[in-house]
Amino acid sequence: MKTILNFQDADLFYEQLLDAHQGLSQPQSELFNARLVLLLANQVGDAKVLQACIEAAKDIPK
């Protein structure tokens, strides 16, 4: 799993993500996020990397 910034343009991606949520209801926004996660996971493909990402995402600062 990559742990250093690997975006070509992180700000552009963030803007695109915010734009994609514009006008969506809460359920539509949650469905969009779920679909996006599955599409990105398919791009990664490696089960061990995906598991490492899941574990890293669960480590939420309190």
Buried (B, 14 or more C-beta within 10 A) or exposed (E): EEEEEEEEEEEEEEEEEEEEEEEEEEEEBEEBBEEEEEEEBEEEEEEEEBEBBEEEEEEEEE
